[in-house]
Structure formats: structure tokens, C-alpha cells
Amino acid sequence: MKRTHPIRAGRLPALFAACLWLAMPVPAQAAPARVVSINVCTDQLAMLIAGEGQLHAVSALARDPNSSTMTTQAQAYAVNHALAEEIFLMKPDLVLAGTFSSRATVGLLRTLGITVEEFAPARSFDDVRENILRVGALLDRQGRAAALVAELDAGLAALAAEPPSGRKIALYDANSYTTGKGTLANEIFHAAGLVNVAEEMGITGSGRVPLEMLIVARPDMVATSFRDYGAPALAQENFVHPAFAALEAQSQPVAVPVPNMICGAPFTLEAAFVLQRAAAQGGERP
């Protein structure tokens, strides 16, 4: 018969202390009081979620109408250019960054002992929910974050309440770039009840589509963004090609609100509503 060995008396105090330590409540970490964001997407999440006086600075792109939907709100905050020196002098207790933000800046700030939290770009509405809730937890603003998630879900439900049109859409940008599977734009198209031509072509992420392939795909809708740089640009020659002009004449051109498609938040749904309304008004192909 196997003998069991009693716990040695000398170990009892240590075990008792360990149990007491495990049972003790963990003190709540104080909410950050001086937050700096260096990425346009974390800029907007922070502006939506932060409490009064909690957010100190946002990136310069937060004031760029081609990149941000919250340019007016961004005027209330200091601006940074993702430089380690300027951010260090702001004395933040939390920095919000994107995974594609300046690696040198992020690394140096961490070396200097500053807490930096990085966020990957949202590629789905699940990612959007996760990022909202994570910012809410970091800023100790869970209630506000939950309200934004509820707003997002309500918008998605409203979009889903309309029968999908099934119309084929092609996003066609400068240098003939488009976005396919695994992108927030693709999620927006699906939410609007549309079929993404790029996804049908097997494109994942961003990629270039020759004009000939776009014409063969015969999209019902062609969505474009920046078509005028204010000066001649080789990047936009695809928009002035006669074949593209003919394609637009045979389909339904639609201008998408690009800033709403760059970052994930409840405002992202505005792009889906714009596209859904355009599809409903599009009628039959000529």
C-alpha cells in the first residue's frame, strides 16, 4: 500500500501565506490620466472613448479630412507627428499606437519606460468590437466602450434588415489598386449587401487589377476615392483612360466616404449605408 506523506510542519506558514496572498483582492490600476495617440485609428477610438481631460494628444492625421472622420473634434487636442522626442516631452502615462506606427518611436518610448499599446488594423467588424473594448479597458471607460459596441451592432442590424441587392461592386483606386478578402472594405461591402469583384477574383488584402480584368468582370457599381490630386499624377492615369470612362458609363459610379472606411468604429457603417442606398437607387445596368 502506497504511503502518503503529511505536509511538513515547517511548510505550513509558507502555504498559509500563499493562500492569503491569492485570496487578497488585487488593487485596481489607476486609469491613465495623460494619453497620447500616434495613429489615426487609435486617435479616433480615443476621442470617442476617453473621459474629460484624459486624452492629451492625437496624431496630425486626425485633422486630415482625407484620413479622419473626426477632424473637428481633433482640434481640441495637441498634435504629434509620431516622433519619440516630442511624445516623451508630453509626459504620457499611456501611448496608443498602430502595429504599423513608427517602429523606432515605439521601441524608444518603451526603452524610456513609457507604456505603449499597439493595435492592428481592423479587418472585420469583430476586430472593430475587440479594439473598442480594449481601448475602453485601457482607459477604464468600459461603459462608454460598451455603448459604442451596442451602437455598432444596432447599425449592422439595420443594414441586415434590408434584403441584399447582390450587386457587384469594384473598388478602384489610384494605380489600379483594389481591396479584396480580409479587409475592412470587404466587410463594409458585405454589410451593404454587395458582392466584391476583387474577392471574386481571389484577391486577398490589397492588390492591383489591370483595367482589362476590371472590364471583363463587368461590375454593377464602380467605387472610387481620391481622383484628383490637384495636379497631374501618373498614379491616376487609370481614371482618365477611355476604357475606364466607358466602363463607368455602363455601370453605376459611386463616391465612397473614404475616411469612414480607413478605421473601424461605429462611423464605419456610414460607408455601408451610403453604398446600400446607392445600390437601391441604381436600377438595372444600361
VOBA-1610 file (N, C-alpha, C; in pm, whole numbers, padded with zeros to 5 digits, always signed):
BEGIN
Met+00085-00120+00000Met+00000+00000+00000Met+00089+00125+00000Lys+00055+00219-00089Lys+00136+00339-00101Lys+00112+00431+00018Arg+00221+00477+00077Arg+00209+00565+00193Arg+00205+00710+00149Thr+00121+00786+00214Thr+00116+00931+00187Thr+00197+01001+00293His+00257+01110+00253His+00342+01186+00344His+00272+01313+00384Pro+00253+01334+00512Pro+00189+01459+00557Pro+00276+01578+00525Ile+00211+01694+00510Ile+00287+01817+00486Ile+00371+01848+00608Arg+00494+01877+00582Arg+00583+01908+00693Arg+00538+02035+00764Ala+00553+02031+00893Ala+00508+02145+00974Ala+00575+02274+00933Gly+00701+02264+00893Gly+00776+02384+00857Gly+00722+02453+00733Arg+00645+02378+00652Arg+00594+02437+00528Arg+00459+02503+00548Leu+00392+02477+00658Leu+00257+02530+00679Leu+00251+02682+00676Pro+00341+02754+00744Pro+00333+02900+00739Pro+00345+02955+00598Ala+00434+02896+00518Ala+00454+02943+00380Ala+00329+02917+00296Leu+00270+02798+00312Leu+00149+02766+00237Leu+00034+02856+00278Phe+00023+02880+00408Phe-00083+02966+00460Phe-00069+03107+00406Ala+00054+03156+00400Ala+00078+03291+00348Ala+00045+03300+00199Ala+00079+03191+00126Ala+00050+03190-00017Ala-00101+03194-00042Cys-00176+03117+00040Cys-00321+03117+00025Cys-00381+03254+00057Leu-00327+03318+00160Leu-00375+03451+00194Leu-00348+03549+00081Trp-00230+03537+00020Trp-00192+03628-00089Trp-00285+03610-00209Leu-00318+03483-00241Leu-00407+03456-00353Leu-00548+03506-00327Ala-00588+03506-00200Ala-00723+03548-00166Ala-00739+03698-00156Met-00627+03769-00147Met-00635+03914-00132Met-00683+03979-00261Pro-00769+04079-00255Pro-00814+04148-00376Pro-00698+04225-00440Val-00694+04220-00574Val-00590+04292-00646Val-00632+04438-00660Pro-00549+04531-00616Pro-00587+04671-00626Pro-00607+04714-00770Ala-00712+04788-00794Ala-00740+04834-00931Ala-00633+04932-00976Gln-00590+04913-01101Gln-00490+05003-01156Gln-00555+05136-01191Ala-00488+05244-01156Ala-00545+05376-01182Ala-00558+05398-01332Ala-00666+05461-01372Ala-00687+05492-01513Ala-00580+05591-01559Pro-00528+05575-01681Pro-00428+05671-01730Pro-00488+05810-01739Ala-00411+05907-01695Ala-00461+06045-01690Ala-00410+06130-01805Arg-00308+06082-01876Arg-00248+06161-01985Arg-00215+06066-02100Val-00306+06054-02192Val-00295+05958-02302Val-00256+06031-02430Val-00165+05969-02504Val-00123+06022-02634Val-00143+05914-02738Ser-00205+05948-02851Ser-00224+05855-02961Ser-00138+05899-03079Ile-00075+05802-03148Ile+00012+05835-03260Ile-00033+05767-03390Asn-00157+05720-03393Asn-00211+05651-03509Asn-00352+05703-03535Val-00388+05723-03662Val-00516+05786-03692Val-00635+05703-03644Cys-00619+05571-03642Cys-00731+05487-03596Cys-00743+05488-03444Thr-00630+05480-03374Thr-00637+05491-03228Thr-00672+05632-03186Asp-00636+05732-03268Asp-00680+05870-03243Asp-00831+05875-03225Gln-00900+05819-03323Gln-01045+05832-03326Gln-01112+05748-03219Leu-01058+05628-03193Leu-01113+05548-03083Leu-01093+05620-02950Ala-00977+05679-02932Ala-00950+05751-02807Ala-01042+05872-02792Met-01064+05946-02900Met-01153+06062-02893Met-01296+06019-02862Leu-01337+05903-02913Leu-01472+05854-02888Leu-01490+05803-02745Ile-01382+05751-02685Ile-01395+05679-02559Ile-01341+05755-02438Ala-01237+05833-02453Ala-01169+05895-02340Ala-01261+05985-02258Gly-01231+05992-02129Gly-01304+06082-02042Gly-01253+06224-02053Glu-01320+06315-01987Glu-01283+06457-01990Glu-01140+06476-01942Gly-01056+06537-02027Gly-00918+06568-01991Gly-00823+06450-01994Gln-00871+06332-02031Gln-00786+06212-02027Gln-00695+06202-02148Leu-00743+06244-02264Leu-00665+06237-02388Leu-00593+06369-02408His-00460+06361-02423His-00381+06484-02437His-00350+06518-02582Ala-00310+06419-02661Ala-00266+06449-02797Ala-00305+06338-02894Val-00326+06379-03020Val-00356+06286-03129Val-00257+06312-03241Ser-00253+06220-03338Ser-00160+06238-03449Ser-00208+06348-03543Ala-00117+06398-03625Ala-00152+06504-03719Ala-00258+06459-03818Leu-00263+06328-03848Leu-00363+06276-03942Leu-00505+06287-03889Ala-00520+06303-03758Ala-00654+06317-03702Ala-00723+06443-03753Arg-00645+06540-03799Arg-00702+06665-03852Arg-00707+06666-04004Asp-00671+06555-04067Asp-00669+06545-04213Asp-00804+06491-04263Pro-00882+06569-04335Pro-01014+06524-04379Pro-01010+06407-04476Asn-00894+06379-04534Asn-00882+06263-04622Asn-00858+06134-04546Ser-00829+06145-04417Ser-00796+06028-04336Ser-00886+06008-04216Ser-00944+06115-04167Ser-01017+06110-04040Ser-01160+06162-04055Thr-01252+06100-03983Thr-01391+06149-03979Thr-01413+06247-03864Met-01310+06266-03781Met-01327+06346-03659Met-01231+06465-03657Thr-01222+06533-03771Thr-01129+06645-03780Thr-01167+06760-03688Thr-01296+06785-03673Thr-01341+06894-03585Thr-01306+06863-03440Gln-01336+06741-03396Gln-01305+06702-03257Gln-01154+06706-03232Ala-01074+06675-03334Ala-00929+06670-03316Ala-00870+06807-03285Gln-00942+06913-03319Gln-00890+07048-03291Gln-00875+07074-03141Ala-00942+06995-03059Ala-00939+07018-02914Ala-00814+06959-02848Tyr-00732+06888-02925Tyr-00618+06819-02865Tyr-00486+06867-02926Ala-00380+06849-02850Ala-00247+06874-02905Ala-00221+06772-03016Val-00128+06806-03105Val-00098+06721-03220Val+00046+06672-03210Asn+00067+06547-03249Asn+00205+06494-03256Asn+00230+06436-03394His+00357+06415-03424His+00398+06361-03553His+00471+06228-03536Ala+00436+06155-03431Ala+00491+06022-03403Ala+00642+06025-03384Leu+00694+06135-03331Leu+00837+06145-03301Leu+00859+06117-03153Ala+00954+06032-03124Ala+00975+05990-02985Ala+01006+06109-02895Glu+01086+06204-02946Glu+01126+06317-02863Glu+01006+06401-02820Glu+00918+06434-02915Glu+00804+06519-02880Glu+00707+06445-02789Ile+00690+06315-02810Ile+00598+06239-02727Ile+00653+06225-02585Phe+00782+06201-02572Phe+00843+06190-02439Phe+00822+06319-02360Leu+00836+06433-02427Leu+00821+06561-02359Leu+00675+06588-02319Met+00581+06517-02379Met+00440+06530-02340Met+00411+06457-02210Lys+00504+06374-02164Lys+00494+06300-02038Lys+00365+06215-02028Pro+00343+06131-02130Pro+00222+06048-02125Pro+00239+05931-02029Asp+00129+05884-01972Asp+00135+05760-01896Asp+00081+05643-01979Leu+00034+05672-02101Leu-00007+05568-02195Leu+00000+05624-02336Val+00060+05546-02427Val+00064+05581-02569Val-00009+05473-02647Leu-00100+05516-02733Leu-00173+05425-02821Leu-00112+05434-02960Ala-00079+05318-03018Ala-00013+05315-03148Ala-00071+05205-03235Gly-00046+05214-03364Gly-00081+05107-03455Gly+00038+05015-03474Thr+00012+04893-03519Thr+00123+04800-03541Thr+00212+04845-03656Phe+00163+04939-03737Phe+00245+04994-03845Phe+00298+05133-03811Ser+00277+05176-03688Ser+00334+05305-03645Ser+00486+05294-03642Ser+00552+05408-03639Ser+00698+05413-03642Ser+00759+05316-03542Arg+00831+05215-03594Arg+00889+05114-03505Arg+00997+05176-03417Ala+01073+05270-03471Ala+01178+05333-03392Ala+01117+05409-03275Thr+01007+05480-03301Thr+00942+05557-03195Thr+00887+05465-03088Val+00816+05361-03128Val+00759+05268-03031Val+00867+05203-02947Gly+00975+05158-03012Gly+01083+05093-02939Gly+01152+05187-02841Leu+01178+05310-02883Leu+01246+05406-02796Leu+01158+05444-02677Leu+01029+05465-02702Leu+00939+05500-02592Leu+00935+05389-02487Arg+00932+05266-02532Arg+00931+05154-02438Arg+01063+05146-02362Thr+01173+05173-02430Thr+01303+05175-02363Thr+01307+05282-02254Leu+01236+05391-02278Leu+01231+05501-02180Leu+01129+05475-02069Gly+01066+05358-02073Gly+00975+05320-01966Gly+00832+05365-01984Ile+00796+05410-02105Ile+00659+05456-02132Ile+00576+05339-02184Thr+00458+05322-02131Thr+00370+05215-02174Thr+00312+05246-02311Val+00333+05154-02405Val+00280+05168-02540Val+00193+05047-02571Glu+00070+05072-02612Glu-00021+04965-02652Glu-00045+04976-02802Glu-00021+04865-02873Glu-00032+04865-03019Glu-00161+04796-03064Phe-00219+04849-03172Phe-00342+04795-03228Phe-00322+04763-03375Ala-00356+04641-03413Ala-00352+04603-03554Ala-00471+04665-03626Pro-00457+04692-03756Pro-00571+04748-03832Pro-00690+04652-03827Ala-00808+04707-03812Ala-00929+04625-03811Ala-00956+04573-03951Arg-00976+04442-03961Arg-01008+04379-04090Arg-01148+04319-04092Ser-01217+04329-03980Ser-01354+04277-03971Ser-01427+04354-03863Phe-01558+04339-03857Phe-01634+04405-03752Phe-01608+04340-03616Asp-01567+04214-03616Asp-01524+04152-03490Asp-01399+04222-03437Asp-01307+04255-03529Asp-01187+04331-03489Asp-01226+04468-03434Val-01324+04531-03497Val-01367+04664-03452Val-01419+04655-03309Arg-01505+04556-03282Arg-01557+04539-03145Arg-01442+04518-03047Glu-01350+04431-03083Glu-01238+04400-02993Glu-01155+04523-02963Asn-01127+04603-03065Asn-01045+04724-03045Asn-01118+04827-02958Ile-01248+04842-02980Ile-01325+04937-02898Ile-01320+04895-02752Leu-01347+04767-02726Leu-01349+04719-02587Leu-01210+04726-02523Arg-01107+04702-02603Arg-00970+04707-02548Arg-00933+04850-02509Val-00966+04947-02595Val-00939+05087-02559Val-01019+05124-02435Gly-01143+05078-02428Gly-01224+05105-02310Gly-01163+05052-02183Ala-01106+04930-02191Ala-01041+04871-02074Ala-00915+04948-02037Leu-00835+04986-02137Leu-00710+05057-02110Leu-00735+05194-02047Leu-00843+05258-02088Leu-00875+05392-02037Leu-00971+05387-01918Asp-01006+05266-01876Asp-01103+05247-01768Asp-01234+05316-01801Arg-01276+05299-01925Arg-01400+05358-01974Arg-01486+05247-02037Gln-01501+05138-01964Gln-01570+05021-02016Gln-01716+05051-02054Gly-01782+05134-01976Gly-01921+05167-02006Gly-01936+05238-02138Arg-01851+05335-02163Arg-01854+05409-02289Arg-01824+05315-02406Ala-01726+05226-02388Ala-01690+05132-02494Ala-01807+05038-02524Ala-01874+04992-02421Ala-01989+04902-02441Ala-02100+04973-02517Ala-02120+05100-02491Ala-02223+05177-02562Ala-02189+05189-02710Leu-02061+05207-02741Leu-02019+05216-02881Leu-02037+05083-02953Val-02007+04973-02885Val-02028+04841-02945Val-02177+04819-02972Ala-02261+04860-02878Ala-02405+04848-02899Ala-02450+04931-03019Glu-02392+05050-03034Glu-02425+05135-03148Glu-02383+05069-03279Leu-02265+05008-03278Leu-02215+04936-03395Leu-02308+04821-03431Asp-02345+04741-03333Asp-02431+04625-03358Asp-02569+04667-03406Ala-02620+04777-03353Ala-02750+04826-03398Ala-02744+04870-03544Gly-02635+04932-03582Gly-02618+04973-03722Gly-02608+04854-03815Leu-02534+04752-03774Leu-02521+04631-03855Leu-02657+04562-03869Ala-02736+04563-03762Ala-02869+04503-03767Ala-02959+04579-03864Ala-02948+04712-03865Ala-03028+04793-03956Ala-02989+04765-04101Leu-02861+04747-04126Leu-02816+04713-04262Leu-02868+04576-04303Ala-02861+04481-04211Ala-02904+04344-04242Ala-03055+04334-04260Ala-03129+04431-04209Ala-03275+04427-04221Ala-03320+04450-04365Glu-03234+04510-04446Glu-03265+04530-04588Glu-03217+04410-04668Pro-03298+04361-04761Pro-03253+04247-04841Pro-03130+04284-04923Pro-03030+04196-04930Pro-02911+04228-05007Pro-02942+04242-05155Ser-02884+04342-05215Ser-02909+04365-05358Ser-02832+04265-05444Gly-02718+04217-05393Gly-02636+04124-05470Gly-02563+04190-05584Arg-02567+04322-05591Arg-02498+04392-05699Arg-02347+04380-05681Lys-02277+04372-05792Lys-02131+04356-05790Lys-02065+04493-05788Ile-01973+04511-05694Ile-01904+04638-05679Ile-01754+04619-05693Ala-01689+04715-05756Ala-01543+04716-05767Ala-01491+04845-05707Leu-01401+04832-05609Leu-01332+04949-05556Leu-01206+04967-05639Tyr-01197+05080-05706Tyr-01087+05102-05800Tyr-01019+05233-05764Asp-00893+05223-05721Asp-00821+05340-05671Asp-00703+05375-05760Ala-00630+05475-05717Ala-00510+05517-05789Ala-00416+05399-05808Asn-00343+05400-05921Asn-00251+05292-05956Asn-00322+05158-05973Ser-00453+05164-05998Ser-00535+05044-06024Ser-00544+04950-05903Tyr-00531+05005-05783Tyr-00539+04921-05662Tyr-00684+04897-05623Thr-00706+04780-05563Thr-00835+04744-05509Thr-00814+04667-05380Thr-00923+04635-05310Thr-00912+04557-05186Thr-01007+04439-05192Gly-00957+04324-05150Gly-01035+04201-05157Gly-01064+04142-05021Lys-01057+04011-05014Lys-01090+03938-04892Lys-00995+03977-04778Gly-01048+03973-04655Gly-00964+04002-04540Gly-00938+04149-04517Thr-01027+04234-04564Thr-01012+04379-04545Thr-01141+04436-04488Leu-01127+04550-04423Leu-01244+04617-04369Leu-01337+04662-04481Ala-01281+04703-04595Ala-01364+04743-04708Ala-01452+04628-04754Asn-01397+04509-04758Asn-01474+04392-04799Asn-01589+04365-04701Glu-01562+04384-04572Glu-01667+04368-04471Glu-01777+04473-04490Ile-01738+04593-04526Ile-01835+04700-04550Ile-01923+04664-04670Phe-01862+04613-04776Phe-01939+04572-04893Phe-02041+04464-04857His-01996+04365-04779His-02088+04259-04738His-02202+04314-04654Ala-02170+04403-04561Ala-02274+04462-04476Ala-02376+04539-04559Ala-02331+04596-04671Ala-02419+04673-04758Ala-02495+04583-04855Gly-02475+04451-04846Gly-02544+04357-04934Gly-02486+04349-05074Leu-02357+04380-05088Leu-02292+04382-05218Leu-02192+04267-05233Val-02155+04239-05356Val-02055+04137-05388Val-01929+04208-05436Asn-01818+04181-05372Asn-01692+04246-05406Asn-01626+04174-05524Val-01609+04243-05634Val-01547+04185-05753Val-01406+04136-05722Ala-01332+04210-05642Ala-01195+04172-05608Ala-01192+04039-05533Glu-01289+04017-05443Glu-01296+03890-05372Glu-01326+03777-05469Glu-01416+03802-05566Glu-01445+03701-05668Glu-01322+03668-05750Met-01233+03764-05768Met-01109+03741-05843Met-01005+03665-05762Gly-01033+03644-05632Gly-00937+03573-05548Gly-00834+03662-05483Ile-00857+03792-05485Ile-00761+03885-05424Ile-00782+03889-05272Thr-00673+03876-05198Thr-00674+03890-05053Thr-00593+04012-05016Gly-00648+04096-04930Gly-00580+04220-04896Gly-00589+04317-05012Ser-00486+04397-05029Ser-00483+04494-05139Ser-00404+04438-05256Gly-00445+04475-05376Gly-00374+04431-05495Gly-00414+04514-05615Arg-00336+04503-05719Arg-00364+04579-05842Arg-00447+04494-05938Val-00541+04559-06003Val-00626+04492-06101Val-00608+04563-06236Pro-00555+04493-06334Pro-00544+04555-06466Pro-00681+04599-06516Leu-00686+04708-06587Leu-00812+04762-06636Leu-00886+04659-06721Glu-00811+04578-06796Glu-00875+04477-06881Glu-00957+04378-06797Met-00901+04336-06682Met-00971+04241-06595Met-01095+04305-06532Leu-01082+04433-06501Leu-01196+04503-06441Leu-01311+04511-06541Ile-01280+04536-06666Ile-01383+04545-06769Ile-01451+04410-06790Val-01371+04303-06792Val-01425+04168-06811Val-01518+04130-06695Ala-01486+04178-06573Ala-01567+04145-06454Ala-01704+04211-06459Arg-01719+04317-06534Arg-01846+04389-06553Arg-01915+04419-06420Pro-01855+04500-06334Pro-01920+04535-06208Pro-02044+04621-06231Asp-02141+04606-06143Asp-02260+04691-06150Asp-02231+04831-06097Met-02137+04836-05999Met-02102+04962-05936Met-01950+04975-05933Val-01902+05095-05957Val-01759+05122-05950Val-01737+05233-05848Ala-01668+05198-05740Ala-01642+05294-05633Ala-01499+05344-05642Thr-01484+05473-05638Thr-01350+05532-05640Thr-01336+05629-05524Ser-01211+05665-05494Ser-01189+05758-05383Ser-01121+05883-05434Phe-00989+05895-05413Phe-00920+06018-05450Phe-00891+06018-05600Arg-00963+06102-05672Arg-00946+06105-05817Arg-00882+06233-05867Asp-00850+06323-05776Asp-00790+06449-05818Asp-00692+06495-05712Tyr-00563+06487-05745Tyr-00460+06532-05652Tyr-00436+06682-05661Gly-00507+06747-05755Gly-00485+06890-05775Gly-00373+06920-05871Ala-00309+06815-05923Ala-00201+06830-06019Ala-00189+06698-06096Pro-00132+06701-06216Pro-00118+06577-06293Pro-00038+06473-06213Ala-00084+06347-06218Ala-00018+06240-06145Ala-00029+06110-06221Leu+00082+06041-06239Leu+00080+05913-06308Leu-00007+05812-06234Ala-00015+05826-06102Ala-00092+05732-06021Ala-00239+05732-06058Gln-00286+05838-06122Gln-00428+05850-06152Gln-00459+05841-06301Glu-00363+05795-06379Glu-00387+05782-06523Glu-00494+05678-06552Asn-00511+05581-06463Asn-00614+05480-06487Asn-00754+05541-06491Phe-00772+05655-06424Phe-00904+05718-06420Phe-00937+05794-06550Val-00836+05831-06627Val-00861+05909-06749Val-00854+05822-06874His-00833+05693-06857His-00827+05604-06973His-00966+05593-07036Pro-00975+05599-07168Pro-01107+05591-07235Pro-01184+05463-07199Ala-01115+05353-07178Ala-01183+05228-07144Ala-01249+05238-07007Phe-01183+05307-06914Phe-01244+05323-06781Phe-01364+05417-06789Ala-01354+05520-06870Ala-01467+05612-06889Ala-01587+05537-06946Ala-01561+05444-07038Ala-01669+05365-07097Ala-01730+05271-06993Leu-01646+05213-06906Leu-01696+05124-06802Leu-01786+05200-06705Glu-01744+05319-06666Glu-01827+05399-06576Glu-01960+05436-06641Ala-01958+05461-06770Ala-02080+05498-06840Ala-02179+05381-06844Gln-02128+05259-06840Gln-02213+05141-06847Gln-02252+05087-06710Ser-02188+05138-06605Ser-02217+05090-06470Ser-02267+05207-06386Gln-02260+05191-06256Gln-02306+05298-06165Gln-02187+05349-06084Pro-02135+05466-06117Pro-02025+05521-06037Pro-02077+05564-05900Val-01996+05543-05798Val-02035+05585-05663Val-01910+05634-05590Ala-01922+05747-05525Ala-01812+05803-05446Ala-01828+05754-05302Val-01729+05686-05251Val-01737+05633-05114Val-01671+05731-05018Pro-01725+05744-04897Pro-01660+05830-04795Pro-01537+05759-04739Val-01424+05783-04802Val-01302+05708-04770Val-01264+05712-04622Pro-01269+05827-04554Pro-01229+05827-04412Pro-01310+05729-04328Asn-01434+05703-04367Asn-01517+05608-04292Asn-01472+05463-04313Met-01392+05439-04416Met-01351+05304-04448Met-01209+05272-04400Ile-01138+05372-04353Ile-00999+05350-04313Ile-00990+05285-04176Cys-01069+05334-04082Cys-01062+05287-03943Cys-01196+05227-03900Gly-01188+05140-03801Gly-01307+05072-03752Gly-01368+05140-03630Ala-01494+05178-03641Ala-01571+05240-03532Ala-01716+05243-03579Pro-01809+05287-03496Pro-01947+05299-03546Pro-01958+05385-03671Phe-01871+05486-03685Phe-01880+05572-03803Phe-01846+05496-03932Thr-01782+05380-03921Thr-01750+05299-04039Thr-01877+05259-04115Leu-01985+05241-04040Leu-02110+05196-04101Leu-02168+05299-04197Glu-02129+05424-04184Glu-02181+05527-04276Glu-02144+05491-04419Ala-02026+05435-04441Ala-01987+05394-04575Ala-02079+05284-04627Ala-02114+05189-04539Ala-02204+05081-04579Ala-02343+05134-04612Phe-02393+05229-04534Phe-02525+05287-04563Phe-02524+05363-04695Val-02416+05436-04721Val-02404+05509-04849Val-02412+05411-04965Leu-02338+05301-04955Leu-02335+05202-05063Leu-02468+05128-05075Gln-02531+05098-04963Gln-02660+05029-04967Gln-02766+05117-05035Arg-02768+05246-05000Arg-02863+05338-05063Arg-02835+05352-05213Ala-02707+05359-05247Ala-02670+05373-05390Ala-02714+05249-05468Ala-02697+05131-05408Ala-02737+05009-05476Ala-02888+05005-05496Ala-02963+05051-05397Ala-03109+05052-05408Ala-03158+05148-05515Gln-03081+05254-05539Gln-03120+05355-05637Gln-03062+05328-05776Gly-02979+05224-05784Gly-02904+05201-05906Gly-02985+05152-06024Gly-03089+05076-05994Gly-03170+05022-06104Gly-03095+04917-06184Glu-03139+04897-06306Glu-03079+04795-06392Glu-02960+04853-06465Arg-02866+04762-06498Arg-02750+04802-06576Arg-02798+04849-06716Pro-02736+04957-06769Pro-02774+05002-06904Pro-02750+04893-07008
//
